[in-house]
């Protein structure tokens, strides 16, 4: 499996607190069947986690990768970011202040949980108009507008966006609304991949075997591979991923 969303770099955001925690997260990932993961620290959050593509961040990626390699853990760590949307994000992408997943055209983008659907659509359209930029919407099932009406995500997918759902949402770890939204997005083929969004080795972990088994048992082995290996693999290798052929409009809710 390949995990494209982790907060495994120590002491850089609200994820790993120490090198020991980072190593524990790496071991847990490898033992659960993950062969590669993308370290995606929060970035572009002014006053909280800036974490732009500077020498310090490049060294942090390299130090973590070397630490894991020296410990003999069979896990490849790749660079990336969870990018908080801002109005100047297109400029920051052009200036390479932020990077895509493994320096690909796929940019993992996060929004405020209370963003309106219309505003998120406008923001994503600005990114889609850029050459060699494909937004990957981080955990859309956690945004209130998607929880209220998952149909809004269909339009974004048909415009060319990709989506990444958290394994914790599928497991019900974030509550009923994200769980229900995640189930609906899976049902209507509006999920591009599933990732851990791991923060610690204790809660929101890098363990991915359980979600693989859930997708295998409830959908198919092929679907589990698509969500956890094939599509994430295409993203980090900068190959084409297109959700539009399989995506379906979400049925309107009448009683909820």
Backbone as CSV, one residue per row, in Angstrom:
resi,resn,N_x,N_y,N_z,CA_x,CA_y,CA_z,C_x,C_y,C_z
1,UNK,0.834,-1.201,0.000,0.000,0.000,0.000,0.870,1.253,0.000
2,UNK,0.266,2.346,-0.422,0.939,3.639,-0.463,0.032,4.653,0.240
3,UNK,0.586,5.362,1.197,-0.169,6.307,2.023,0.275,7.718,1.670
4,UNK,-0.612,8.527,1.088,-0.197,9.848,0.596,-0.432,10.980,1.589
5,UNK,-0.885,10.686,2.801,-1.201,11.772,3.746,-0.797,11.352,5.148
6,UNK,0.366,11.858,5.610,0.848,11.555,6.965,1.539,12.781,7.548
7,UNK,1.493,12.859,8.874,2.192,13.915,9.608,3.256,13.238,10.469
8,UNK,4.257,12.724,9.791,5.243,11.839,10.418,6.560,12.538,10.720
9,UNK,6.799,13.713,10.176,8.051,14.423,10.469,7.986,14.973,11.895
10,UNK,8.984,14.715,12.707,8.880,15.121,14.123,8.963,16.637,14.330
11,UNK,8.109,17.124,15.227,8.151,18.483,15.755,8.061,19.563,14.676
12,UNK,7.232,19.319,13.670,7.116,20.322,12.611,5.686,20.841,12.475
13,UNK,4.730,20.075,13.001,3.331,20.524,13.011,2.639,19.826,14.183
14,UNK,1.361,19.505,14.039,0.636,18.856,15.139,0.706,17.339,15.068
15,UNK,1.664,16.825,14.305,1.826,15.384,14.186,2.844,14.836,15.176
16,UNK,3.794,14.065,14.688,4.779,13.402,15.541,5.484,14.394,16.465
17,UNK,5.627,13.985,17.732,6.285,14.834,18.733,7.782,14.579,18.855
18,UNK,8.252,13.447,18.296,9.648,13.083,18.525,10.126,12.119,17.448
19,UNK,11.439,11.950,17.394,12.016,10.969,16.475,11.536,9.567,16.828
20,UNK,11.384,9.298,18.118,10.900,7.974,18.544,9.487,7.732,18.037
21,UNK,8.629,8.750,18.128,7.265,8.602,17.611,7.278,8.389,16.099
22,UNK,8.131,9.117,15.408,8.211,8.976,13.946,8.650,7.571,13.562
23,UNK,9.615,7.029,14.291,10.059,5.662,14.015,8.958,4.658,14.315
24,UNK,8.221,4.881,15.395,7.114,3.975,15.723,6.041,4.031,14.635
25,UNK,5.775,5.217,14.107,4.804,5.364,13.023,5.296,4.653,11.771
26,UNK,6.585,4.771,11.483,7.153,4.120,10.298,7.069,2.600,10.431
27,UNK,7.415,2.077,11.606,7.339,0.620,11.810,5.899,0.131,11.675
28,UNK,4.965,0.863,12.260,3.562,0.465,12.192,3.076,0.443,10.750
29,UNK,3.457,1.445,9.987,3.060,1.483,8.577,3.605,0.273,7.832
30,UNK,4.894,0.020,7.983,5.525,-1.086,7.262,4.918,-2.425,7.677
31,UNK,4.693,-2.605,8.966,4.138,-3.873,9.457,2.706,-4.102,8.990
32,UNK,1.987,-3.028,8.681,0.603,-3.175,8.218,0.500,-3.309,6.705
33,UNK,1.648,-3.268,6.002,1.633,-3.478,4.556,1.895,-2.258,3.716
34,UNK,2.272,-1.146,4.330,2.592,0.068,3.589,4.056,0.011,3.156
35,UNK,4.300,0.225,1.880,5.670,0.205,1.366,6.223,1.604,1.132
36,UNK,5.338,2.582,0.967,5.774,3.969,0.752,4.727,4.895,1.331
37,UNK,5.194,5.997,1.894,4.259,7.016,2.359,4.820,8.388,2.033
38,UNK,3.907,9.342,1.933,4.291,10.727,1.694,4.177,11.480,3.010
39,UNK,5.244,12.146,3.408,5.210,13.006,4.583,4.594,14.342,4.155
40,UNK,3.449,14.666,4.733,2.708,15.854,4.303,2.456,16.792,5.482
41,UNK,3.474,17.509,5.940,3.253,18.445,7.039,2.276,19.549,6.634
42,UNK,1.541,20.049,7.615,0.703,21.221,7.363,1.593,22.354,6.867
43,UNK,1.138,23.048,5.851,1.890,24.206,5.386,0.927,25.303,4.950
44,UNK,1.474,26.485,4.773,0.716,27.651,4.319,-0.368,28.054,5.320
45,UNK,-0.157,27.738,6.593,-1.079,28.160,7.657,-0.383,29.261,8.444
46,UNK,-0.548,30.485,7.995,0.204,31.604,8.558,-0.046,31.736,10.053
47,UNK,1.049,31.864,10.792,0.966,31.995,12.235,0.884,30.669,12.957
48,UNK,0.716,29.587,12.222,0.629,28.256,12.828,1.712,27.350,12.247
49,UNK,1.499,26.905,11.015,2.457,26.017,10.366,2.737,26.557,8.964
50,UNK,3.759,27.384,8.859,4.098,27.930,7.541,4.707,26.829,6.668
51,UNK,5.857,26.289,7.108,6.456,25.111,6.469,6.494,25.188,4.949
52,UNK,7.089,26.232,4.432,7.224,26.342,2.982,8.435,25.539,2.493
53,UNK,8.589,25.474,1.188,9.610,24.647,0.567,10.977,25.318,0.701
54,UNK,11.496,25.294,1.924,12.775,25.922,2.223,13.817,24.844,2.508
55,UNK,15.055,25.296,2.704,16.122,24.364,3.033,15.853,23.595,4.310
56,UNK,15.233,24.271,5.291,14.937,23.601,6.558,13.986,22.425,6.352
57,UNK,12.956,22.623,5.529,11.997,21.549,5.305,12.619,20.427,4.479
58,UNK,13.418,20.775,3.497,14.107,19.758,2.695,14.994,18.901,3.591
59,UNK,15.698,19.530,4.526,16.542,18.777,5.452,15.711,17.898,6.377
60,UNK,14.540,18.406,6.788,13.672,17.603,7.659,13.217,16.332,6.958
61,UNK,12.849,16.448,5.664,12.492,15.267,4.883,13.667,14.294,4.818
62,UNK,14.848,14.826,4.499,16.031,13.978,4.331,16.420,13.316,5.647
63,UNK,16.353,14.060,6.745,16.718,13.501,8.045,15.791,12.347,8.425
64,UNK,14.487,12.533,8.210,13.540,11.466,8.542,13.779,10.238,7.676
65,UNK,13.974,10.451,6.380,14.211,9.334,5.473,15.467,8.569,5.880
66,UNK,16.528,9.308,6.237,17.762,8.662,6.656,17.599,7.912,7.960
67,UNK,16.850,8.486,8.900,16.601,7.832,10.185,15.886,6.500,9.996
68,UNK,14.869,6.501,9.150,14.103,5.273,8.895,14.970,4.238,8.183
69,UNK,15.767,4.701,7.247,16.659,3.789,6.531,17.698,3.182,7.483
70,UNK,18.274,4.010,8.360,19.294,3.521,9.296,18.724,2.489,10.265
71,UNK,17.432,2.597,10.566,16.786,1.637,11.463,16.382,0.353,10.740
72,UNK,16.585,0.312,9.436,16.270,-0.881,8.665,14.791,-1.118,8.450
73,UNK,14.000,-0.063,8.533,12.556,-0.192,8.327,12.277,-0.154,6.823
74,UNK,11.614,-1.164,6.278,11.398,-1.230,4.817,10.258,-0.308,4.377
75,UNK,10.522,0.982,4.400,9.501,1.978,4.090,10.148,3.150,3.379
76,UNK,9.625,3.497,2.214,10.106,4.665,1.475,9.311,5.895,1.914
77,UNK,10.013,6.958,2.252,9.374,8.208,2.667,9.606,9.248,1.580
78,UNK,8.500,9.834,1.104,8.554,10.792,0.006,8.084,12.161,0.483
79,UNK,8.538,13.233,-0.167,8.161,14.578,0.269,6.801,15.015,-0.277
80,UNK,6.126,15.812,0.507,4.843,16.381,0.100,4.406,17.417,1.105
81,UNK,3.178,17.881,0.984,2.618,18.874,1.900,1.104,18.728,1.925
82,UNK,0.514,19.040,3.074,-0.927,19.289,3.139,-1.079,20.808,3.135
83,UNK,-1.530,21.332,2.015,-1.479,22.776,1.768,-2.812,23.424,2.119
84,UNK,-2.787,24.340,3.057,-3.998,25.075,3.424,-4.257,26.130,2.361
85,UNK,-5.489,26.127,1.832,-5.777,27.038,0.725,-5.723,28.495,1.184
86,UNK,-5.120,29.330,0.341,-5.120,30.776,0.532,-5.276,31.425,-0.840
87,UNK,-5.685,32.672,-0.852,-5.930,33.343,-2.122,-4.666,33.455,-2.973
88,UNK,-3.515,33.471,-2.329,-2.263,33.586,-3.084,-1.628,32.234,-3.368
89,UNK,-2.378,31.141,-3.169,-1.807,29.820,-3.406,-1.339,29.627,-4.848
90,UNK,-2.085,30.081,-5.868,-1.556,29.926,-7.228,-0.163,30.541,-7.396
91,UNK,0.050,31.708,-6.806,1.376,32.333,-6.894,2.420,31.482,-6.187
92,UNK,2.086,30.951,-5.010,3.044,30.144,-4.270,3.384,28.856,-5.006
93,UNK,2.413,28.309,-5.737,2.705,27.130,-6.551,3.675,27.492,-7.668
94,UNK,3.431,28.612,-8.342,4.316,29.042,-9.432,5.723,29.309,-8.926
95,UNK,5.828,29.849,-7.722,7.138,30.162,-7.155,7.786,28.954,-6.479
96,UNK,7.085,27.809,-6.485,7.577,26.565,-5.873,7.779,26.698,-4.363
97,UNK,6.999,27.583,-3.747,7.018,27.691,-2.289,6.302,26.501,-1.660
98,UNK,5.416,25.881,-2.418,4.736,24.658,-1.993,4.953,23.605,-3.069
99,UNK,4.839,22.333,-2.670,5.118,21.246,-3.607,3.958,20.266,-3.645
100,UNK,3.878,19.535,-4.750,2.903,18.468,-4.876,3.413,17.199,-4.222
101,UNK,2.599,16.154,-4.268,2.957,14.866,-3.688,4.145,14.274,-4.438
102,UNK,5.265,14.137,-3.761,6.508,13.671,-4.379,6.883,14.551,-5.571
103,UNK,6.640,15.862,-5.428,6.954,16.862,-6.453,6.163,16.631,-7.755
104,UNK,5.005,16.007,-7.649,4.181,15.750,-8.826,3.216,16.914,-9.067
105,UNK,2.355,16.768,-10.068,1.322,17.780,-10.342,0.129,17.650,-9.406
106,UNK,0.144,16.656,-8.531,-0.964,16.415,-7.602,-0.684,17.108,-6.267
107,UNK,-1.478,18.134,-5.963,-1.290,18.947,-4.761,-2.392,18.619,-3.754
108,UNK,-1.998,18.174,-2.563,-2.949,17.855,-1.501,-3.376,19.164,-0.837
109,UNK,-4.651,19.519,-0.987,-5.140,20.828,-0.557,-6.213,20.665,0.511
110,UNK,-6.068,21.453,1.572,-7.012,21.437,2.686,-7.761,22.763,2.746
111,UNK,-9.018,22.718,3.194,-9.853,23.906,3.326,-10.379,24.002,4.758
112,UNK,-10.887,25.174,5.159,-11.568,25.250,6.457,-12.766,24.307,6.472
113,UNK,-13.020,23.682,7.606,-14.118,22.733,7.668,-15.469,23.382,7.384
114,UNK,-15.587,24.685,7.669,-16.875,25.359,7.481,-16.962,26.124,6.161
115,UNK,-16.087,25.830,5.215,-16.127,26.513,3.922,-17.432,26.186,3.200
116,UNK,-17.943,27.150,2.442,-19.141,26.893,1.647,-18.761,26.129,0.383
117,UNK,-19.722,25.394,-0.163,-19.466,24.629,-1.385,-19.110,25.552,-2.541
118,UNK,-19.789,26.689,-2.642,-19.534,27.599,-3.762,-18.128,28.186,-3.686
119,UNK,-17.706,28.521,-2.485,-16.358,29.081,-2.349,-15.300,28.024,-2.636
120,UNK,-15.491,26.808,-2.146,-14.522,25.751,-2.418,-14.447,25.471,-3.912
121,UNK,-15.582,25.481,-4.590,-15.595,25.272,-6.038,-14.791,26.359,-6.749
122,UNK,-14.992,27.626,-6.342,-14.247,28.726,-6.966,-12.743,28.578,-6.720
123,UNK,-12.375,28.248,-5.500,-10.959,28.089,-5.172,-10.321,26.966,-5.977
124,UNK,-11.026,25.857,-6.093,-10.496,24.727,-6.859,-10.391,25.058,-8.335
125,UNK,-11.350,25.800,-8.864,-11.304,26.181,-10.280,-10.069,27.035,-10.574
126,UNK,-9.681,27.885,-9.615,-8.476,28.683,-9.811,-7.247,27.790,-9.965
127,UNK,-7.200,26.721,-9.192,-6.068,25.796,-9.291,-6.138,24.975,-10.570
128,UNK,-7.342,24.557,-10.954,-7.497,23.741,-12.161,-7.121,24.506,-13.429
129,UNK,-7.198,25.826,-13.385,-6.830,26.631,-14.543,-5.324,26.726,-14.737
130,UNK,-4.576,26.298,-13.710,-3.119,26.344,-13.804,-2.592,25.133,-14.571
131,UNK,-1.525,25.342,-15.286,-0.903,24.245,-16.021,-0.198,23.301,-15.055
132,UNK,-0.394,22.014,-15.245,0.281,20.983,-14.451,-0.054,21.064,-12.960
133,UNK,-1.316,21.379,-12.649,-1.771,21.381,-11.259,-3.096,20.637,-11.182
134,UNK,-3.133,19.572,-10.379,-4.367,18.836,-10.126,-4.581,18.818,-8.617
135,UNK,-5.635,19.468,-8.117,-5.890,19.461,-6.680,-6.389,18.092,-6.218
136,UNK,-5.843,17.644,-5.102,-6.348,16.469,-4.401,-6.985,16.997,-3.116
137,UNK,-8.296,16.916,-3.020,-9.004,17.490,-1.873,-8.780,16.592,-0.658
138,UNK,-8.133,17.135,0.371,-7.873,16.371,1.585,-9.166,16.192,2.371
139,UNK,-9.425,14.973,2.788,-10.576,14.573,3.614,-11.859,15.395,3.374
140,UNK,-12.441,15.330,2.174,-13.664,16.108,1.900,-14.835,15.720,2.788
141,UNK,-14.846,14.484,3.289,-15.942,14.023,4.135,-16.002,14.775,5.468
142,UNK,-14.955,15.531,5.796,-14.934,16.282,7.051,-15.434,17.721,6.881
143,UNK,-15.662,18.148,5.645,-16.173,19.503,5.404,-17.693,19.505,5.549
144,UNK,-18.197,20.489,6.239,-19.621,20.509,6.557,-20.486,20.577,5.304
145,UNK,-20.033,21.301,4.281,-20.845,21.419,3.066,-20.990,20.075,2.369
146,UNK,-19.962,19.228,2.435,-20.030,17.888,1.845,-20.898,16.983,2.708
147,UNK,-20.806,17.128,4.010,-21.661,16.341,4.898,-23.133,16.659,4.673
148,UNK,-23.442,17.946,4.451,-24.834,18.341,4.217,-25.335,17.846,2.865
149,UNK,-24.461,17.872,1.860,-24.875,17.514,0.504,-23.676,16.957,-0.268
150,UNK,-23.429,15.650,-0.192,-22.286,15.060,-0.887,-22.300,15.296,-2.397
151,UNK,-23.467,15.641,-2.941,-23.573,15.903,-4.372,-22.630,17.028,-4.811
152,UNK,-22.307,17.976,-3.902,-21.447,19.087,-4.293,-20.077,18.590,-4.732
153,UNK,-19.648,17.460,-4.187,-18.332,16.937,-4.548,-18.328,16.360,-5.958
154,UNK,-19.490,15.897,-6.429,-19.573,15.342,-7.783,-19.134,16.385,-8.811
155,UNK,-19.610,17.617,-8.659,-19.239,18.680,-9.602,-17.735,18.928,-9.590
156,UNK,-17.144,18.898,-8.411,-15.710,19.142,-8.298,-14.913,18.026,-8.957
157,UNK,-15.360,16.787,-8.769,-14.700,15.654,-9.410,-14.843,15.737,-10.928
158,UNK,-16.024,16.084,-11.401,-16.237,16.176,-12.844,-15.427,17.310,-13.464
159,UNK,-15.070,18.301,-12.674,-14.201,19.377,-13.160,-12.747,18.930,-13.253
160,UNK,-12.410,17.808,-12.598,-11.053,17.287,-12.689,-10.304,17.164,-11.386
161,UNK,-10.942,17.486,-10.266,-10.297,17.321,-8.961,-10.266,15.850,-8.556
162,UNK,-9.351,15.525,-7.672,-9.307,14.209,-7.049,-9.636,14.361,-5.567
163,UNK,-9.915,13.257,-4.908,-10.275,13.309,-3.495,-9.512,12.252,-2.710
164,UNK,-9.247,12.566,-1.443,-8.580,11.641,-0.523,-9.396,11.566,0.752
165,UNK,-9.934,10.395,1.063,-10.737,10.192,2.267,-9.859,9.589,3.360
166,UNK,-10.098,10.008,4.596,-9.337,9.487,5.732,-9.829,8.103,6.149
167,UNK,-8.897,7.223,6.476,-9.285,5.902,6.978,-10.055,6.036,8.291
168,UNK,-9.737,7.047,9.095,-10.431,7.252,10.358,-11.897,7.590,10.179
169,UNK,-12.227,8.281,9.098,-13.631,8.588,8.819,-14.392,7.314,8.491
170,UNK,-13.778,6.437,7.714,-14.406,5.163,7.361,-14.612,4.301,8.605
171,UNK,-13.711,4.427,9.567,-13.817,3.654,10.807,-14.715,4.324,11.845
172,UNK,-15.263,5.492,11.522,-16.134,6.184,12.458,-15.413,6.934,13.555
173,UNK,-14.114,7.180,13.402,-13.329,7.808,14.451,-13.595,9.303,14.590
174,UNK,-14.170,9.919,13.572,-14.429,11.358,13.627,-15.898,11.673,13.884
175,UNK,-16.703,10.662,14.149,-18.109,10.883,14.426,-19.011,10.440,13.290
176,UNK,-20.312,10.592,13.508,-21.300,10.074,12.568,-21.293,10.802,11.238
177,UNK,-21.242,12.134,11.251,-21.366,12.874,9.998,-20.239,12.565,9.018
178,UNK,-18.965,12.604,9.427,-17.905,12.208,8.496,-18.021,10.757,8.046
179,UNK,-18.467,9.869,8.954,-18.638,8.459,8.583,-19.698,8.311,7.495
180,UNK,-20.861,8.923,7.698,-21.941,8.820,6.713,-21.498,9.418,5.381
181,UNK,-20.842,10.574,5.433,-20.369,11.202,4.196,-19.360,10.308,3.481
182,UNK,-18.429,9.719,4.226,-17.436,8.836,3.610,-18.097,7.643,2.942
183,UNK,-19.111,7.063,3.595,-19.807,5.922,3.016,-20.524,6.316,1.717
184,UNK,-21.109,7.490,1.711,-21.799,7.943,0.496,-20.804,8.219,-0.623
185,UNK,-19.674,8.805,-0.287,-18.664,9.074,-1.315,-18.121,7.774,-1.893
186,UNK,-17.926,6.773,-1.055,-17.500,5.466,-1.558,-18.572,4.857,-2.459
187,UNK,-19.828,4.952,-2.033,-20.920,4.356,-2.789,-21.037,4.947,-4.189
188,UNK,-20.785,6.246,-4.312,-20.974,6.920,-5.594,-19.658,7.156,-6.342
189,UNK,-18.625,6.404,-5.966,-17.328,6.447,-6.659,-16.744,7.855,-6.702
190,UNK,-16.824,8.543,-5.574,-16.282,9.894,-5.473,-15.040,9.942,-4.587
191,UNK,-14.404,8.786,-4.408,-13.165,8.705,-3.636,-12.031,8.326,-4.579
192,UNK,-10.985,9.143,-4.585,-9.830,8.839,-5.420,-8.846,7.923,-4.736
193,UNK,-8.694,8.092,-3.421,-7.833,7.214,-2.645,-8.159,7.386,-1.169
194,UNK,-7.695,6.438,-0.383,-7.852,6.476,1.072,-6.456,6.568,1.674
195,UNK,-6.308,7.429,2.682,-5.017,7.606,3.344,-5.217,7.689,4.846
196,UNK,-4.119,7.665,5.583,-4.224,7.597,7.042,-4.443,8.957,7.687
197,UNK,-3.862,10.020,7.140,-3.812,11.318,7.838,-3.274,11.090,9.244
198,UNK,-2.246,10.242,9.342,-1.717,9.837,10.635,-0.994,10.987,11.321
199,UNK,-1.165,11.061,12.654,-0.519,12.100,13.451,0.375,11.527,14.552
200,UNK,0.069,10.340,15.037,0.834,9.755,16.141,0.855,8.239,15.988
201,UNK,1.674,7.549,16.800,1.620,6.087,16.801,0.561,5.543,17.754
202,UNK,-0.226,6.427,18.364,-1.208,6.011,19.364,-2.649,6.236,18.901
203,UNK,-2.910,7.382,18.304,-4.223,7.710,17.760,-4.001,8.284,16.370
204,UNK,-4.971,8.037,15.468,-4.802,8.464,14.071,-3.455,7.951,13.563
205,UNK,-3.313,6.655,13.553,-2.026,6.012,13.296,-1.812,5.734,11.815
206,UNK,-0.634,5.198,11.519,-0.255,4.822,10.159,-0.681,3.400,9.807
207,UNK,-1.335,2.699,10.705,-1.758,1.317,10.436,-2.870,1.321,9.383
208,UNK,-2.648,0.592,8.285,-3.580,0.641,7.158,-4.224,-0.697,6.830
209,UNK,-3.844,-1.755,7.536,-4.369,-3.080,7.197,-5.878,-3.163,7.386
210,UNK,-6.387,-2.552,8.453,-7.817,-2.653,8.746,-8.669,-2.032,7.645
211,UNK,-8.266,-0.878,7.144,-9.076,-0.234,6.103,-8.973,-1.007,4.794
212,UNK,-7.811,-1.628,4.542,-7.698,-2.493,3.364,-8.697,-3.638,3.453
213,UNK,-8.758,-4.294,4.623,-9.680,-5.410,4.799,-11.131,-4.955,4.679
214,UNK,-11.446,-3.779,5.202,-12.813,-3.255,5.093,-13.197,-3.068,3.628
215,UNK,-12.332,-2.443,2.852,-12.642,-2.211,1.441,-12.693,-3.532,0.672
216,UNK,-11.822,-4.455,1.016,-11.816,-5.750,0.350,-13.105,-6.511,0.626
217,UNK,-13.536,-6.511,1.880,-14.714,-7.289,2.270,-16.010,-6.656,1.794
218,UNK,-16.071,-5.331,1.755,-17.309,-4.642,1.413,-17.409,-4.245,-0.052
219,UNK,-16.286,-4.265,-0.756,-16.294,-3.915,-2.183,-15.607,-5.043,-2.967
220,UNK,-14.307,-5.005,-3.055,-13.571,-6.086,-3.727,-12.089,-5.883,-3.492
221,UNK,-11.317,-6.925,-3.774,-9.867,-6.811,-3.674,-9.349,-5.781,-4.657
222,UNK,-9.939,-5.758,-5.862,-9.506,-4.801,-6.880,-9.758,-3.370,-6.425
223,UNK,-10.912,-3.143,-5.768,-11.229,-1.801,-5.312,-10.296,-1.378,-4.176
224,UNK,-9.997,-2.285,-3.265,-9.062,-1.980,-2.184,-7.699,-1.604,-2.748
225,UNK,-7.245,-2.319,-3.757,-5.963,-2.001,-4.392,-6.015,-0.656,-5.095
226,UNK,-7.136,-0.348,-5.725,-7.273,0.935,-6.414,-7.154,2.091,-5.431
227,UNK,-7.823,1.964,-4.279,-7.856,3.040,-3.293,-6.547,3.188,-2.521
228,UNK,-5.850,2.075,-2.328,-4.708,2.072,-1.403,-3.360,1.811,-2.069
229,UNK,-3.379,1.468,-3.352,-2.106,1.226,-4.034,-2.064,1.870,-5.413
230,UNK,-3.030,1.500,-6.270,-2.928,1.919,-7.668,-3.043,3.431,-7.844
231,UNK,-4.114,4.034,-7.358,-4.268,5.482,-7.520,-3.211,6.280,-6.758
232,UNK,-2.930,5.940,-5.490,-1.836,6.656,-4.827,-0.502,6.491,-5.554
233,UNK,-0.272,5.306,-6.101,0.962,5.077,-6.848,1.050,5.948,-8.084
234,UNK,-0.060,6.083,-8.777,-0.063,6.953,-9.964,0.203,8.404,-9.572
235,UNK,-0.331,8.827,-8.435,-0.111,10.208,-8.002,1.358,10.472,-7.740
236,UNK,2.014,9.622,-6.956,3.401,9.895,-6.601,4.341,9.694,-7.786
237,UNK,3.888,8.959,-8.798,4.692,8.778,-10.012,4.306,9.769,-11.097
238,UNK,3.393,10.689,-10.767,2.959,11.746,-11.683,2.314,11.182,-12.941
239,UNK,1.618,10.059,-12.775,0.884,9.477,-13.897,-0.592,9.869,-13.808
240,UNK,-1.336,9.606,-14.858,-2.708,10.075,-14.957,-3.636,9.313,-14.010
241,UNK,-4.435,10.077,-13.276,-5.520,9.531,-12.459,-6.774,10.306,-12.834
242,UNK,-7.844,9.607,-13.187,-9.088,10.276,-13.581,-10.261,9.551,-12.942
243,UNK,-10.970,10.257,-12.083,-12.113,9.666,-11.378,-13.418,9.828,-12.144
244,UNK,-13.429,10.620,-13.210,-14.694,11.058,-13.797,-15.503,9.939,-14.440
245,UNK,-14.832,8.951,-14.999,-15.572,7.891,-15.701,-16.445,7.083,-14.748
246,UNK,-15.958,6.865,-13.530,-16.696,6.031,-12.577,-17.625,6.831,-11.671
247,UNK,-17.373,8.129,-11.520,-18.145,8.948,-10.578,-19.621,9.006,-10.959
248,UNK,-20.489,8.983,-9.942,-21.924,9.068,-10.179,-22.520,10.174,-9.318
249,UNK,-23.555,10.857,-9.815,-24.229,11.856,-8.979,-24.822,11.204,-7.742
250,UNK,-24.748,11.913,-6.631,-25.272,11.385,-5.375,-26.780,11.573,-5.332
251,UNK,-27.464,10.514,-4.938,-28.926,10.559,-4.862,-29.379,11.597,-3.839
252,UNK,-30.370,12.378,-4.197,-30.870,13.411,-3.300,-31.500,12.791,-2.056
253,UNK,-31.213,13.378,-0.888,-31.808,12.912,0.343,-33.171,13.571,0.532
254,UNK,-34.159,12.787,0.875,-35.489,13.341,1.135,-35.845,13.300,2.617
255,UNK,-35.266,12.357,3.336,-35.601,12.223,4.742,-34.306,12.166,5.543
256,UNK,-33.822,13.335,5.968,-32.608,13.375,6.802,-32.463,14.743,7.401
